[in-house]
Amino acid sequence: MSKHLIDRAAEVLRTNDLGHYTVPTHGLYPFQWNWDSCLTALGQAHFDEARSWQEIETLFEHQWEDGMVPHIVFHKEDDGYFPGPEVWDTGRPVPTTGITQPPVAAFAVYRLFQRAKNRELAKEKARALLPKLHAWHAWFFQCRDPQDTGLVAVIHPWETGRDNSIDWDEAFERVPTDNVKPFVRRDTQHANPEHRPTQAQYERYIWLVQKFRSLGWDNSKLHDASPFQIVDPGFNGILLRSCADLAKLAEEFGEQTIAEESRAWAASGIAAMESLWSDAYGQYLCFDRATGSMIDSPSVAGILAAVAPIPDANKTTIAKRVEQLAEIASYPVPSHDPTDPRFDGLRYWRGPTWLIVNYMIADGLRAGGQTKTAAMIEKSSLELIKKSGFAEYYDPIIAEPCGGTTFTWTAAMVVEILSGSERVNT
């Protein structure tokens, strides 16, 4: 069965491979997405290490001068997606968006480097990417942590990857919808509208894009100008894990300055994460920087934070939290607590289970000694695939496949889970 699933996953990766980058799925997502590519590279590496390095290299070829890595690169025209490059109008030689995404790149690069069979290729590629990864991390702490708190804020829900999370509901009410130019969505032409964000949410997404565009995409201004400033524990957990991994990678190449700065960012952030901890929920919560208040919303972000080198005691508690959720949701980890009346098992990030999140949670819990819970998450993830195929996400209770089909990063995570550190022969 494992070989069969790996073969099917490999076919999905081939189907969505456009040569030097991979699309998440054809139709719904026809461009290169930031964290999709980095996680996809982990799966590609089991078949073709050179191709996996190329996936991340292609993304970083479009890094901005200030260090930011955009969340979408529009390599070619495709009017089947909204908002396209004309809406963003970032003025890049190859069009990109003007916001970023969870910085999983250093985590992925370090993992590729650690397990590479072609050591010379890995050294060449990792060394070249090292300063670019560091520049991106530096950008975060410069532009998204202006008060030097140790934690960064996102300024648009799309940056988190969790576009329509219940976490944002109250904060999003501050985002106006006036003066939003009329638009036609394309996502609902490719996926069930009941699985997607609402029209009202989309109007606020676009208002923020228009606001940032009016400021010339000047990242020294965008944080303070946004009415949406959220400290997301999952996003920060990924960043802090990437900082810690980059410090190790820098040590490999004798780059002591990068190593020291990366370790300092990780240490400061891990200490600051304690301010987001909720004893009541047994996980972290989001913080609304604009109002200075915690967000009472038990989402998967506070569990995903386990990917970071947080204290093992917190990982133990998070593992218990996951086990509790597994008693309610047949296919954990749901993106929101099913006991919350706002839970919606079919609508994007308001309840469904995502394999990429499961992979990172399991990885972090295993590093903290929570091997039983990590194995349970991985077993459940594979059961979803066997039951419902390689979908974008799934209802955590009935396993209904939702969103896009033949989804790249879902396939990549299946290969990762089944293969561990071993290579797959095809």
N, C-alpha and C positions, 0 to 999 in steps of 0.2 A: 504493500500500500504506500509506503514512504516513497519508493522509486516512482510509482505512478503519480503521486502528487507533485514530486519534484519535476517530472517530465511535463506535467501540465503547467506548472509555474514557469518553467523555462520557455514554454511556448508563448505565454502571456508576455514575458520580457522581450522575446523576439518580435512579437506582433507590434509592440509599442516603441520599439527602438528605431529611431530615425537616423542612426549613424553616429552622430557625435553627442546626441542628447536623447532622452526618452520622454515621451509624453505620458502623463498619468493614465489616460485612456483617450482613444480617438473620439472626436465629437464634443464631448462635454468639456474636456481640458486639452486643447490642441497645442499648448506651448510648453516651455520648460518651467516647472515649478521648483523653487529653492529646496525645501526640505524633502520633497518627493525625490528629487535627483540624488540627494545625499544618502537617503535610506535605500533607494533603488540600487545604488552602487554596491551596497553590502551584499545584495543578492547576486548581482552581476559577477562579483569577484569569484564566486564559486565555479563559474564557467569560463571567465575570461578576465584575468586581472588587469590587463592593459585597457580593456574597455571600461572597467569600473573606475580607473583613474581618470580616463577621458571624460566620463560623466561629470565628475566634480571639477575638473579643469575647465570644461566648457562653461559651467556656471560662473567660475571665478574670473573668466575672461571678461565678464560684464560687471565686475565690482566697480563701484563708484570711487572717485578720487579721494573722497573723505573716508573710505573704508567700508561703507555700507554694501551689502550684497542684496540686490532686489529680490522680491518674492516671485516675480515672473519675468522671464526673458522672452520677448516676442521675436523669435528667430525668423518667422515668415508671416505673411498676411493670412488671416483666417477670420472671416466675418461671422463665424459661428459662435464667437465668444464675446461676451460683454462683461465689463468694460475693456475695450481694446486700447491700443496704444494712443489713438487720437484723444481718448478721454483723459489719459494720464498726462500726455504731453510733457514728458520729462526731458526732451531734447537730447537724448542719448543717440550715439551713432547707430547702434542697434537698439530699437525701442525696448524699454523696460518699465516696470512700475516704479513708484517712488517710495514704497514702503518695503519692509523686510519680512522675514519669517523666522520661526524657531531655529537657532543656530546649531543644528546637529552636525554641521560639517566637520568640526574638529574631532568630535566623537567618532564619526565615520572614518575619517582619515587615519586616526590612531589605530582603530580596529583593523583597517585594511593593512596598515603598516605592520602591526603585530603578527598577523597570521599569513602574510605574503609568502608564497613559495619563491617568487622571483624577487630576491632580496635587492639586487642592484636596481631594478626598476622601481621598487618601493622606496628605496633611499632617494633616488633621483626625483621622483614625483612628490614625496612627502617634504623633502627639503625645499622644493620650489613653492609648495603651498604654504609652508610654515609662516612666512611673514605676512601673507595675505590673510590667513586665518587670524593671526594676532591683530592685524589692523582692523578686522571686523569686530573682534571683541573690544578693542580699544574704543572703537566708534560707539558701541553700546554704552559703555560707562561714561563717555564724554557727552553723548547727545541724549541719552535716555535715563541718566541718573545725575541730573544737574546739581542736586543737593548732596551728592556723595553719600548716599545711604547704603550702598553696597548691592542694591537691587535695582533693576531697570523696569521701566514702564513701557507698555505697548500703547500706541496712540490710535490704532485702528483695529477692530476685531479680526480683520483678515491677517494681521501680523501673527496672531496666536495660532492660526490654523483652525481655531475653534469658532468659526464665523458667527454662529447664531446661538452661542452658549447662553444658558439661563443666567450665568454669571453677569452678563452684560445688560440684562433687562432694565434695571433701574438707572444705571449710568447712561445707557443709550437714550433714555428719555430726554437727556440734556442736549442731545444732538438734534438740531432743528432739521426741518425738511423744506424750509422756504428757499426759493430761488434754485431748486434742483431742476436742471434742464430735463425735459421729457426724454425717456429712454425706453428701449425695448429689451427686455431680458432675453438671453439665449439659453440659460441653464435649464429652464423649465421646458424647453423644446427637446432636451436630451434626457431628462430624468423626470420622474413623477413630481409634480409641484408640491404634493403633500410631504415629500421627503426633503424639501429645500427650504431656505430662509424665506420669510414672508416679503411681500412687496414693501411694506412699511420699513422693514429692516434694510432692504436694498436702497431705499431712498436715503436713509441715514448713511449707509456705506458711501453712497455717491456724494452726499453733502461733504463728508470728510475729505474725499478725494479732491473735490472742487476747492475746498478751503486750503488744502496743502499746495495745490497747484497755483493758487492765487499768491502764495508766498514764495513762488519760484523754487519749490522743493528744497528750500534752505534748511538743512537739518539742525542748524543752530537755533531755529525759530519754531520748528514744528511741535516739539514737546509742549512748550508753554502755551502754544496757540490752540492745541487740541482740547475740546471739552471732554474728551475720552482719554483718561490717563489711568491705566490699570496695571497694578503690579500682580502679575500672574505667576503663581508658584510653579506651575508646570513649565512655563516658558523660562523662568529663571533657573529652574532645576536643570533644564537642558543646557543653558548657557554656562552654569557653574560646572556641570560635568565636562563640558567642552573645554573650559578653562583648565580644569584639573588634568584632562587628557593632553591638552596642548603643552602643559608644563612638562609632562613626561616625554612627549615627542621632542620638545626643545632640548631637553637634557641629552637625548640620543645624539643630537647634532652639535652639542657644545654651545648652544645659544642661551647663555646664562641670563641675559637681560629679559628675553622673552619668557624663560622658565620662571624667573623670580616674579615678574609682573603677573603672569598667569596664576601662579600659586597665591599671590596676594589677593587677586580678585576673587579666587575661589574661596579662600579663607574668610574674607570679609563678607561675601555673599552668604556663605553657609551660616555664619553667626547671625546675620540679619534675617535669614529665613525663619528664625525662631519667633520673630514678631508676627508671623503669619500662621503659626500653629494654633489649632483649635482642639482643646481637650474634649470638648463636647462631641465633636465629630470623629476624633481620632485621625485627623488628617490636616493638611494646610488649607487655607482659604485665600481668596483673592482680596486685594486691598485697593480701594478707590482713592488714588492719590489726590484727585480733585476735591474730594470732600473730607479726606483724612479719616475714612471709616472702613472697617472690614465689611466684606460682602457676604451675607448669610446665604451661601449657596454651595451645597456639598457636591461639587463637580469632580470629574476625573483629574482636573488640573492639580488638585491637592494630593492626589495619589501618584500622579506622574512625577511629582517632585522627588520621588524615591529614586529616580535615575541618577540624581546627584549624590555626592558623598556626604549626605546628611548623617547625623548620629544613628548608630545601629538601633538604639532604643526607639527612635522614631520609625525606623523601618519595620521593627517588630510590631508596633502599633498599627502602621499602615497595612501590614500583612493581615492582621486581625480584621481590619476594616474591609479589605478585599474579600476575606472569607465570609464576612457578614453579608456583603453584597451578593456573593455567590449563592447564598441561601434564598435570595429573592429573584435574581436574574440567572437564568440557566446558563447563559453564555457571558461571563464577566470578561472585561471590566466595563460596565456601562458608563457612558460619558456623563451621566447624572444619576443621582440616587433615585431609584424607582419609587421610593416611598414619598418623595416630594410631589405634591399635586401638580407641579409644573412639568414633570417628566413626560416626555413624548418619545416612545421607543423607535419611531420611524423617521423623525425629523432631524437629520444631520447631526448636530452636536448637542441636542437636547435630551439625549438618552441612548442612542445607538452605541454599539461596540465597534472599535476600530483596531485592526491588527497591529498597526504601527505603534499605537499607544500601549497595547498589551506587551509588545516586544520590549519596549523601553522600561515599562514597569517591572516586568519579569527580570530583566537584566539588572536593574538596580536592587531589587529585592534579593536576588541570588548573591550579589556582592555583599549584602548585609547579613548573609547566613540564612535567609528565608527561602530555602530551596524547595520546600514542600509547596508553598504558595506559588512560587515562580513556576514550578512544574504544572500545577493545576491550571494556571493561566495559559500556558503553552498548549496543554492538552485540549482545553476548551477552544482555543483558537483554531486548532486543526480540525476539531469537530465541526466548527462553523464552515470551514472550507469543504469538508466532505459532504455536508448537508446542503450548502447553499452556493458553492462555487466561489470564484474570485471577485467578489463584489467590492465596492468602495467601503461599505460599512454594513452593519447588520442590526436588526432588532435583537436586543439582548435577552429577550424572553422567548420569542418564537423563532428566532434565527432567520427572519425574512431578509433576503438580500435587498439592499437599498443603494440609491445613487448610481454611479457609473458601474459598468460591467467590465470584465477582463481588466482588472485594475492592477497597475504596475507594482505599486509598493505593497499591496496585499500579497502578490506573488513573491516579491522579494523577501518578505517576512516569513513566508512559508518555507522558502529555501533556507533561510537563516535558522529557523526553529528546528527544522528536520536535520540540518547538516551540522549544527554546532560549529566547531572549529575545523571540521573535516572538509575536504574538497569533494565536489561531486563530479563524477566522471560521466561524460555524455558522449 
